[in-house]
Amino acid sequence: MTPRKILVTSALPYANGSIHLGHMVEHIQTDIWVRFQKLRGHECHYCCADDTHGTPIMLAAQKQGITPEALIEKTHAEHLADFTGFFIGYDNYYSTHSPENKAFSKQIYRTLKANGKIESRTIEQLYDPEKQMFLPDRFVKGECPKCHAQDQYGDNCESCGTTYSPTELINPYSAVSGAKPELRESEHFFFKLGECAEYLKEWTAGSTTLADGRVQPHLQPEALNKMNEWLHPDENGEGGLSDWDISRDAPYFGFEIPDAPGKYFYVWLDAPVGYMASFKNLCGRIGVDFDEFFKAGSQTEMYHFIGKDILYFHALFWPAMLKFSGHRAPTGVFAHGFLTVDGQKMSKSRGTFITARSYLEQGLNPEWMRYYIAAKLNSRVEDIDLNLNDFIARVNSDLVGKYVNIAARAAGFIHKRFDGRLKDVSGSPLLKQLAEKSEHVAEDYENREYARALRDIMALADTVNEYADANKPWELAKQEGQDDRLHEVCSELINAFAMLTAYLAPVLPQTAQNAAKFLNLDSITWTNTRETLGGHSINKYEHLMQRVEQKQVDNLIEANKQSIQSTQPAGSTASAETAPAETPAYAPVAGQASFDDFMKIDMRVAKVLNCEAVEGSTKLLKFDLDFGFEQRVIFSGIAASYPDPAALNGRMVIAVANFAPRKMAKFGVSEGMILSAATAEGKLRLLDVHEGAQPGNKVG
């Protein structure tokens, strides 16, 4: 096996909220992959950091009456404690507010500028006169200029999916103070991303041939399809890359741009640079050559595990920044989907917005959740669901009933009857069967097909338990003259347990460590999946894992109903400036409209014949609607609020019937607009229709 040198990162959690199970999906996925590489003997470094800059950090600190530095220091300690509680084994967990990150950000900026990739322009931007600050896009809300949906953010409409600038909003207001913003001019700096299009087309569709001969695509197929929407304009000229505004005006918490007083790097510039900074900090402590990993043409491997919501930054901005500042691009960017709980987005009112801390405080074993999440994960960009009843059943069946049970069934006999010494059973057909799966399971771990790997491992556990049931060591122990056979069967079972432990070690690191003590081994390595412990002495068995009790899950739900933690969207991992620190409970009432204006809008009751997700879009749902007098197709940007679109089939909705048909990029034509209400938390809720209303009935 060719030794590999690998750098791995998870996306940087934003330092303005608690860690929840949506974050844990990503960090568990990454940690399993890293632990697997280390078990195989490769040099693998796992780095992460808190993402600490931006307007939300500044405003949150002001609200708490502390400095941003004090806020991010406190948050860093909390985040690291939560991740450590789930056995996430970072080699370095750092901060983007670091001297290394400041130096790298300035160095990359200056190189990009010297290479002609930075340009300054005077732009018009909305300004909050009460807070005396320019407003980032997501801190401006108002009426969509296309579909006229209310309470939309300043960068895109969640109702119709249109993107626009905040200055195009109708009746805009500041999401910070509620004040009406003013339009003011400001000088900004732009990274010429559009000039990088040809390189990015090549990189996103490309791959890297690794030292062992395997070919690693830079992006997953779904991610490549999504990036092609940005890289290749459609027939209407929509899409294509725009230059990227990388600056923000004071007041702002971040790094000041060189030779530009009062101008700061936009957080999404220095956040990915934080990967470099964290690794540089690690290199200084352990004596690794940083340049070997980041120089152009490097033969080392670099992988980023991220949520699908930040794919744009990691698959376009980041590779372009690296390439045109003289560094290597990633070997691969691995995106995953979001986490739902019992089929729906996390909810505080239902107690299913589950923070990592509450899970640990309720005394639930973190390896239960590690196993359950791993059993759902594959290499595709798919959302996964935490079904709490299934969680209890699967953990109890697989980990306690199948895996741990093997050691419990045999260890007592070895300890009491044979002084803890195993018999040499190297010729066992059972153990040969387990060892033959080693490379198959390794391939699944390598390819992030964890669900398939765990299915195979549990199938092996079933085989071992069937062997125990067939040979009945508890009965052999009662029969005279069967000591040798008892010794053989129990030694096979303990060896099988050791092999299964090695297979599960990336997922269950603490259990593997405790099992190593029981097995009298210094550690568990991947070699243990293939070799037997002939003549080896083991220690007295102590119980390795308890069952999940329904009461524990009930207590967890109740505890999270009481939670007052920050509510980032489930699955979001690096949220810099994606949501305001304070949002008014209600949007300001729009300007007056006449009765004649209202009468122009023809709203009708419609029945949902079929609702489905739109392939290639994370925002849109496609509705086939019956208006009574005809059937129509309407696209609505409410996918984030309704993760199970099929559940909407058969319900009545209210739709605007007299909007002109609108082409939705490559997805088709939308023949109207479905009405929904925007909550203070930014969720969209379809309007209910009273029983008795029929398709085609006019609303008014």
C-alpha positions in Angstrom: 0.0 0.0 0.0 1.4 3.4 -1.1 1.7 5.8 1.9 -0.3 9.0 1.4 0.0 12.5 2.8 -3.4 14.0 3.3 -4.8 17.3 4.7 -8.6 17.2 5.6 -10.9 20.0 6.7 -14.5 20.4 7.8 -16.3 23.7 7.1 -15.7 26.3 9.8 -18.6 26.7 12.3 -19.7 30.3 12.7 -18.8 31.7 16.1 -22.3 33.1 16.7 -24.3 30.1 17.7 -24.3 26.7 19.3 -23.3 23.5 17.7 -26.3 21.3 16.8 -26.7 17.8 15.3 -26.8 19.4 11.8 -23.2 20.4 12.3 -22.3 17.0 13.7 -23.4 15.3 10.5 -20.4 16.9 8.7 -17.9 16.6 11.5 -18.7 13.0 12.2 -18.5 12.2 8.5 -15.1 13.9 8.3 -13.8 12.3 11.5 -14.7 8.8 10.4 -12.8 9.3 7.1 -9.7 10.7 8.9 -9.7 8.0 11.5 -9.9 5.4 8.8 -6.9 6.9 6.9 -4.9 6.9 10.1 -5.9 3.3 10.9 -4.5 2.4 7.5 -1.2 4.0 8.4 -1.4 7.1 6.2 -0.2 10.6 7.3 -3.4 12.4 7.7 -4.0 15.8 9.3 -7.4 17.1 10.3 -7.7 20.8 10.7 -10.7 23.1 11.5 -11.4 26.4 13.1 -14.1 28.8 14.2 -15.2 31.3 11.6 -15.1 34.5 13.6 -15.5 37.6 11.4 -18.4 39.5 10.0 -21.2 41.8 10.9 -23.2 39.2 12.9 -20.3 38.7 15.3 -19.9 42.5 15.8 -23.7 42.9 16.5 -23.9 39.9 18.8 -21.0 41.2 20.8 -22.6 44.6 21.1 -25.8 43.1 22.3 -24.0 41.1 25.0 -21.9 44.2 26.0 -18.6 42.5 25.3 -15.9 42.8 22.7 -15.9 40.6 19.6 -12.7 39.0 20.8 -14.3 38.0 24.1 -17.3 36.6 22.3 -15.3 34.4 19.9 -13.0 33.2 22.7 -16.0 32.1 24.7 -17.6 30.5 21.7 -14.4 28.7 20.7 -14.2 27.0 24.0 -17.9 25.9 23.8 -17.6 24.6 20.3 -14.4 22.6 21.0 -16.0 21.1 24.1 -19.0 20.0 22.1 -17.0 18.5 19.3 -14.6 16.8 21.7 -17.7 15.4 23.5 -18.6 13.6 20.2 -15.0 12.3 19.9 -14.2 14.5 16.9 -10.4 14.1 16.7 -9.0 17.3 15.2 -5.3 17.6 15.0 -5.9 21.4 15.3 -9.0 23.4 16.0 -8.1 27.0 15.6 -9.7 30.4 14.9 -9.8 32.6 11.8 -9.0 35.6 14.0 -5.3 34.6 14.1 -2.0 36.1 13.1 -1.5 33.2 10.5 -4.9 33.9 8.9 -4.2 37.7 8.8 -0.9 37.1 7.1 -2.2 34.6 4.6 -5.2 36.8 3.7 -3.1 39.8 3.0 -0.6 37.7 1.1 -3.2 36.1 -1.1 -4.9 39.5 -1.7 -1.6 41.2 -2.7 -0.7 38.4 -5.1 -4.2 38.4 -6.7 -3.9 42.2 -7.1 -0.4 41.9 -8.6 -1.8 39.3 -11.0 -4.5 41.7 -12.2 -7.4 39.9 -10.5 -8.5 42.7 -8.1 -10.4 45.8 -9.2 -11.8 48.7 -7.2 -15.2 50.2 -8.1 -17.6 52.7 -6.6 -20.9 51.1 -5.9 -24.2 52.2 -4.5 -25.1 50.4 -1.2 -27.9 50.5 1.3 -26.9 52.3 4.6 -28.7 52.0 8.0 -28.9 55.6 9.3 -29.8 54.5 12.8 -26.9 51.9 13.2 -24.7 54.1 11.0 -23.4 51.1 8.9 -23.6 49.8 5.4 -25.9 46.7 5.3 -24.8 43.3 3.9 -27.3 41.8 1.5 -28.8 39.5 4.1 -29.4 42.3 6.5 -31.8 44.0 4.1 -35.3 42.8 3.6 -38.2 43.9 1.5 -40.6 43.1 -1.4 -39.3 40.9 -4.2 -39.0 43.0 -7.4 -40.1 40.0 -9.5 -42.9 38.1 -7.8 -43.7 40.8 -5.1 -43.4 38.3 -2.2 -43.0 40.2 1.0 -40.2 40.0 3.6 -37.5 38.7 1.2 -33.7 38.9 1.8 -31.6 41.3 -0.2 -29.8 38.8 -2.3 -32.6 36.4 -3.5 -36.3 35.6 -3.2 -37.1 32.5 -1.3 -40.6 32.4 -3.0 -39.7 32.6 -6.7 -35.9 31.9 -6.6 -34.9 35.1 -8.3 -31.5 36.6 -7.5 -31.0 40.4 -7.4 -29.1 43.2 -5.6 -30.6 44.6 -2.4 -31.1 48.0 -4.1 -33.7 46.3 -6.3 -35.9 45.4 -3.4 -39.2 47.3 -3.1 -39.8 49.1 0.2 -36.5 47.8 1.8 -35.9 47.9 5.5 -32.9 47.2 7.7 -33.1 43.7 9.4 -30.9 45.2 12.2 -33.0 48.2 13.2 -36.1 48.2 11.0 -35.1 51.6 9.7 -35.6 52.6 6.0 -32.1 52.4 4.5 -30.5 55.1 2.5 -28.6 54.7 -0.8 -25.0 55.8 -0.5 -21.9 55.4 -2.6 -18.8 53.4 -1.4 -15.6 52.1 -2.9 -15.4 48.4 -3.0 -12.8 45.8 -4.1 -13.7 43.0 -6.5 -12.1 39.7 -7.3 -12.4 39.2 -11.0 -14.0 35.8 -10.8 -15.4 36.0 -14.3 -11.9 36.0 -15.7 -11.4 32.6 -13.9 -14.3 30.9 -15.7 -12.2 28.8 -18.1 -9.9 27.5 -15.4 -12.9 26.7 -13.2 -14.7 24.9 -16.0 -11.6 22.7 -16.3 -11.1 22.2 -12.6 -14.7 21.5 -11.6 -15.0 18.8 -14.4 -11.5 17.5 -13.7 -9.9 14.9 -11.4 -6.5 14.1 -9.8 -4.7 10.8 -10.3 -3.4 9.8 -6.8 -0.1 8.1 -6.0 -1.8 4.7 -5.8 -3.3 5.1 -9.2 -6.9 5.9 -8.2 -8.6 8.8 -10.0 -10.3 11.3 -7.6 -12.9 13.6 -9.2 -12.7 17.1 -7.8 -16.5 17.3 -7.3 -19.3 14.8 -6.9 -21.6 14.5 -10.0 -24.5 16.4 -8.3 -22.1 19.2 -7.2 -20.6 19.4 -10.7 -24.1 19.8 -12.2 -24.9 22.6 -9.8 -21.6 24.4 -10.6 -22.3 24.1 -14.3 -25.4 26.2 -13.8 -23.1 29.0 -12.7 -20.3 28.4 -15.2 -22.5 28.1 -18.3 -25.2 30.7 -19.0 -28.5 29.4 -20.2 -30.2 30.4 -23.5 -31.6 33.5 -21.9 -28.1 34.6 -20.7 -28.9 33.8 -17.1 -26.1 32.3 -15.0 -22.4 32.7 -15.6 -19.9 34.1 -13.1 -19.9 37.6 -11.8 -17.0 39.4 -10.2 -17.0 38.9 -6.4 -17.2 41.8 -3.9 -14.5 40.9 -1.3 -14.7 44.1 0.8 -16.9 45.6 3.5 -17.0 49.0 5.1 -16.3 49.9 8.7 -17.7 49.3 11.2 -16.8 45.6 10.7 -15.1 42.9 12.7 -12.4 41.4 10.5 -9.0 42.1 8.9 -8.4 45.5 7.3 -7.4 45.4 3.6 -3.8 46.5 3.0 -3.5 50.2 1.9 -7.3 50.7 2.2 -8.1 52.3 5.6 -11.7 51.6 6.7 -12.1 48.7 4.3 -12.2 45.1 5.5 -12.0 41.7 3.9 -15.4 40.1 3.4 -15.6 37.2 5.8 -15.9 34.7 3.0 -12.5 35.7 1.8 -10.6 35.0 5.0 -12.8 32.0 6.1 -11.4 29.4 3.7 -8.0 30.9 4.2 -8.6 29.7 7.7 -7.9 26.2 6.5 -4.4 27.3 5.6 -3.9 29.2 8.9 -5.0 26.3 11.1 -2.7 23.9 9.2 0.2 26.4 9.4 -0.3 26.6 13.1 -0.3 22.8 13.4 2.9 22.6 11.2 4.7 24.9 13.5 3.9 22.7 16.5 4.6 19.2 15.0 7.3 20.0 12.4 5.4 19.3 9.2 6.4 21.1 5.9 3.5 23.5 5.2 4.7 24.3 1.7 4.7 20.6 0.7 0.9 20.6 1.1 0.0 24.1 -0.4 2.6 24.8 -3.1 1.4 24.7 -6.7 1.9 21.3 -8.1 1.9 19.6 -4.7 1.6 15.8 -4.8 -0.1 15.7 -1.4 -3.9 15.4 -1.1 -6.3 18.0 0.3 -10.0 17.4 0.9 -12.8 19.7 2.1 -15.9 18.2 3.7 -18.7 20.8 3.5 -22.5 21.3 3.6 -24.2 21.7 0.2 -25.3 25.3 1.2 -21.7 26.5 0.9 -20.6 24.6 -2.2 -20.5 27.7 -4.3 -17.7 29.2 -2.2 -15.7 26.0 -2.0 -16.0 24.9 -5.6 -15.6 28.3 -7.4 -14.2 31.1 -5.2 -11.8 29.0 -3.2 -10.1 27.1 -6.1 -9.8 30.4 -8.1 -8.3 32.2 -5.2 -5.7 29.4 -4.7 -4.9 29.1 -8.4 -4.3 32.7 -9.1 -2.4 33.4 -5.8 0.2 30.6 -6.7 -1.2 27.8 -4.6 -2.6 24.3 -5.3 -6.3 23.6 -5.6 -8.1 21.0 -3.6 -8.0 17.3 -4.5 -11.6 17.0 -3.8 -14.6 18.9 -2.3 -17.1 16.5 -0.6 -20.5 18.0 -0.1 -23.3 16.5 2.0 -27.0 17.3 2.6 -28.8 18.6 5.6 -30.2 16.8 8.6 -33.9 16.6 9.3 -35.4 15.2 12.5 -38.4 12.9 12.1 -38.8 14.0 8.5 -38.9 17.7 9.2 -36.5 20.6 9.7 -35.2 21.0 13.2 -37.8 22.7 15.4 -37.5 24.4 18.8 -41.2 24.1 19.5 -41.1 20.3 18.9 -37.9 19.9 20.8 -36.1 18.6 17.8 -33.7 21.5 17.3 -31.1 19.3 19.1 -27.9 21.0 20.3 -24.8 18.9 20.8 -24.5 20.1 24.4 -28.1 19.1 25.3 -27.4 15.6 23.9 -24.4 15.2 26.0 -25.9 16.7 29.1 -28.8 14.3 28.9 -26.3 11.5 29.2 -26.7 10.0 25.8 -23.7 8.1 24.5 -22.2 10.2 21.6 -21.2 7.0 19.8 -24.8 6.1 19.5 -25.3 9.2 17.3 -22.0 8.7 15.5 -23.1 5.2 14.5 -26.7 6.2 13.5 -25.5 9.1 11.3 -22.8 7.0 9.7 -25.4 4.3 8.9 -27.3 7.0 6.9 -24.4 8.5 5.0 -23.2 7.9 1.5 -21.0 9.7 -1.0 -23.9 11.6 -2.6 -25.3 15.1 -1.8 -28.4 13.8 0.0 -30.3 15.0 3.1 -30.5 12.4 5.9 -33.2 12.0 8.5 -32.8 11.3 12.2 -35.9 9.2 13.1 -35.8 9.1 16.8 -37.7 5.8 17.1 -35.4 4.2 14.5 -32.4 5.6 16.3 -33.3 3.7 19.5 -34.1 0.5 17.6 -31.0 0.5 15.4 -28.5 1.3 18.1 -29.9 -1.3 20.4 -30.2 -4.0 17.7 -26.8 -3.4 16.0 -24.4 -2.2 18.6 -25.7 -3.8 21.7 -27.6 -6.8 20.4 -25.2 -7.8 17.7 -21.7 -6.3 18.2 -21.1 -6.0 21.9 -23.1 -9.1 22.6 -20.4 -11.2 20.9 -17.7 -10.3 23.5 -20.2 -10.7 26.4 -21.1 -14.3 25.3 -17.5 -15.6 25.2 -15.3 -13.5 27.5 -16.4 -15.0 30.8 -15.5 -18.5 29.7 -12.1 -17.5 28.5 -11.4 -15.6 31.8 -12.7 -18.3 34.2 -11.9 -21.5 32.5 -8.7 -20.7 30.5 -6.9 -18.1 32.6 -7.7 -15.4 30.0 -5.6 -17.1 27.3 -7.0 -17.5 23.7 -6.5 -20.7 21.7 -4.7 -20.4 18.4 -7.6 -20.4 15.9 -5.8 -19.0 12.9 -7.3 -21.7 10.6 -10.9 -20.9 11.5 -13.3 -20.6 8.5 -15.4 -18.1 10.4 -12.4 -15.8 10.9 -11.3 -16.2 7.3 -14.8 -15.1 6.2 -14.4 -11.9 8.3 -10.9 -11.2 7.1 -11.9 -11.5 3.4 -14.2 -8.5 3.8 -11.3 -6.2 4.8 -10.6 -4.6 1.5 -14.3 -4.3 0.6 -15.1 -2.5 3.8 -11.9 -0.3 3.3 -13.1 0.7 -0.1 -16.4 1.8 1.2 -14.9 3.9 3.9 -12.5 5.4 1.4 -15.4 6.3 -0.9 -17.5 7.6 2.0 -20.1 4.9 1.5 -20.5 4.5 5.2 -24.0 3.1 5.2 -22.9 0.3 2.9 -19.8 -0.4 5.0 -21.9 -0.7 8.2 -24.4 -2.9 6.5 -21.6 -5.3 5.6 -20.1 -5.2 9.1 -23.4 -5.9 10.7 -24.0 -8.8 8.3 -20.7 -10.2 9.6 -21.8 -9.7 13.1 -25.0 -11.7 12.3 -22.8 -14.5 10.9 -20.7 -14.5 14.1 -23.8 -14.6 16.3 -25.3 -17.4 14.2 -22.1 -19.3 14.8 -22.4 -18.8 18.6 -26.0 -19.9 18.5 -25.1 -23.0 16.5 -22.2 -24.0 18.8 -23.7 -22.9 22.1 -20.7 -22.3 24.3 -22.9 -22.0 27.4 -23.9 -25.7 26.8 -20.4 -26.8 26.0 -19.4 -25.4 29.3 -21.7 -27.9 31.1 -20.6 -31.0 29.1 -17.7 -33.2 30.2 -14.8 -33.5 27.7 -15.8 -30.4 25.8 -13.2 -28.0 27.2 -11.1 -28.0 24.1 -14.1 -27.3 21.9 -15.3 -24.6 24.3 -11.9 -23.0 24.3 -11.9 -23.1 20.5 -15.4 -21.6 20.0 -14.9 -18.9 22.6 -11.5 -18.0 21.1 -13.1 -17.7 17.7 -15.8 -15.4 19.1 -13.2 -13.1 20.8 -11.1 -13.0 17.6 -14.2 -12.2 15.6 -15.1 -9.4 18.1 -11.6 -8.0 17.6 -12.0 -8.0 13.9 -15.4 -6.3 14.1 -14.0 -3.7 16.5 -11.3 -2.8 13.9 -14.0 -2.5 11.2 -16.0 -0.2 13.5 -13.1 1.7 15.0 -13.5 4.8 12.7 -17.1 5.1 13.8 -16.7 4.0 17.5 -13.3 5.3 18.6 -14.0 5.3 22.4 -15.5 1.8 22.3 -12.5 0.6 20.2 -10.2 2.1 22.8 -12.0 0.3 25.6 -12.1 -2.9 23.6 -8.4 -2.7 23.1 -7.9 -2.7 26.9 -10.1 -5.7 27.2 -8.2 -7.4 24.4 -4.9 -6.5 26.0 -3.8 -4.6 22.8 -1.9 -1.3 22.7 -4.4 -0.1 20.1 -6.7 -1.2 17.3 -5.4 -0.9 13.8 -6.7 -1.9 10.4 -4.3 -5.0 10.6 -6.7 -6.4 13.2 -9.3 -6.9 10.5 -7.1 -9.6 9.0 -5.0 -11.2 11.7 -5.9 -13.5 14.6 -4.8 -13.3 18.2 -3.3 -16.7 18.5 -2.2 -17.6 22.1 -2.9 -14.1 23.3 -4.1 -13.3 26.8 -7.0 -11.0 27.3 -8.2 -9.0 30.3 -11.4 -9.4 32.3 -14.4 -8.2 30.3 -16.2 -5.1 31.4 -19.5 -4.0 29.8 -18.8 -1.8 26.7 -22.1 -0.2 25.9 -25.6 0.3 27.4 -28.9 0.2 25.6 -30.7 3.4 24.6 -33.8 3.9 26.8 -36.9 5.7 25.5 -36.9 7.9 28.6 -33.5 9.3 27.6 -34.8 10.4 24.2 -38.0 11.8 25.7 -35.8 13.8 28.1 -33.7 15.1 25.2 -36.8 16.3 23.4 -38.1 18.0 26.5 -34.7 19.7 27.2 -34.6 21.1 23.7 -38.1 22.5 23.9 -36.6 24.6 26.8 -33.6 25.6 24.7 -32.8 29.2 24.0 -29.8 28.5 21.8 -29.2 30.1 18.5 -31.2 28.6 15.6 -29.0 28.3 12.6 -30.5 26.2 9.7 -29.9 22.5 10.2 -26.9 21.4 8.4 -25.4 24.9 7.9 -21.8 24.8 8.8 -20.2 28.1 7.9 -22.9 30.8 8.0 -20.9 34.0 7.9 -23.3 36.9 7.2 -26.1 34.6 6.1 -28.6 35.7 8.8 -29.0 38.8 10.9 -28.2 38.8 14.6 -31.6 40.4 15.4 -34.7 40.1 13.2 -37.8 42.1 13.9 -40.8 39.9 14.8 -42.8 41.5 12.0 -41.9 43.0 8.7 -42.8 46.7 8.3 -46.1 47.3 6.6 -45.6 48.1 2.9 -46.6 51.4 1.4 -50.3 52.1 0.8 -52.0 50.3 -2.2 -55.3 51.3 -3.6 -58.4 49.1 -3.8 -57.9 49.1 -7.6 -54.4 47.7 -7.2 -55.7 44.9 -5.0 -58.5 44.0 -7.5 -55.9 43.5 -10.2 -54.7 40.4 -8.4 -56.7 37.3 -9.1 -56.2 34.8 -6.3 -57.7 31.3 -6.6 -58.0 28.1 -4.6 -56.1 25.3 -6.2 -55.6 21.6 -5.3 -52.1 20.1 -5.2 -52.2 17.1 -7.6 -48.5 16.5 -7.2 -45.6 18.2 -5.5 -41.9 17.2 -6.0 -38.4 18.5 -5.5 -36.8 20.1 -8.5 -33.6 18.3 -9.6 -30.7 20.7 -9.7 -32.3 23.2 -7.3 -32.2 23.4 -3.5 -34.9 26.0 -3.3 -37.7 25.1 -5.7 -40.6 22.8 -5.5 -42.7 21.9 -8.6 -46.5 22.0 -8.0 -49.0 20.4 -10.4 -52.2 22.3 -9.5 -55.9 21.8 -10.3 -57.6 25.2 -10.6 -60.9 23.6 -11.4 -61.1 25.3 -14.8 -57.6 24.1 -15.8 -54.4 22.5 -14.6 -51.1 24.4 -14.2 -47.5 24.1 -13.1 -46.1 26.5 -10.6 -42.6 26.6 -9.2 -42.3 27.9 -5.6 -39.1 28.5 -3.6 -40.3 26.9 -0.4 -38.2 23.7 -0.5 -36.3 24.5 2.7 -39.6 24.8 4.6 -41.1 21.6 3.2 -38.5 18.9 3.0 -41.1 16.2 2.3 -42.9 17.7 -0.8 -45.1 14.6 -1.3 -46.8 15.4 2.0 -48.4 18.4 0.3 -50.2 16.2 -2.2 -54.0 16.6 -2.0 -54.0 19.8 0.1 -55.6 23.1 -1.0 -53.5 26.2 -1.5 -54.0 29.8 -2.6 -52.3 30.9 -5.8 -52.2 34.1 -7.9 -53.7 33.0 -11.2 -53.1 36.1 -13.4 -49.4 36.6 -13.3 -47.7 36.3 -16.6 -45.9 32.9 -17.1 -42.3 33.1 -16.1 -39.4 30.9 -17.3 -37.5 29.5 -14.3 -34.0 29.1 -15.8 -33.7 25.5 -17.1 -36.5 24.1 -14.9 -39.5 25.1 -16.9 -42.3 27.7 -17.0 -44.1 28.8 -13.8 -47.7 29.8 -14.4 -48.5 31.8 -11.3 -47.4 32.1 -7.7 -48.4 30.2 -4.6 -49.0 32.3 -1.5 -47.2 31.7 1.8 -46.5 33.5 5.0 -43.0 34.3 6.2 -42.4 33.7 9.9 -40.0 35.7 12.0 -37.6 32.8 11.8 -37.5 33.1 8.0 -39.6 30.0 7.4 -42.4 30.0 4.7 -45.8 28.5 5.6 -48.5 27.8 3.0 -51.8 29.5 3.6 -54.6 27.1 4.8 -57.9 26.9 2.9 -61.1 26.4 5.0 -63.0 23.1 4.5 -65.6 23.5 1.7 -63.6 25.7 -0.6 -63.2 24.2 -4.0 -60.5 24.5 -6.7 -61.2 27.6 -8.8 -62.9 29.6 -6.0 -61.8 33.2 -6.1 -60.3 34.8 -3.0 -61.3 38.3 -2.3 
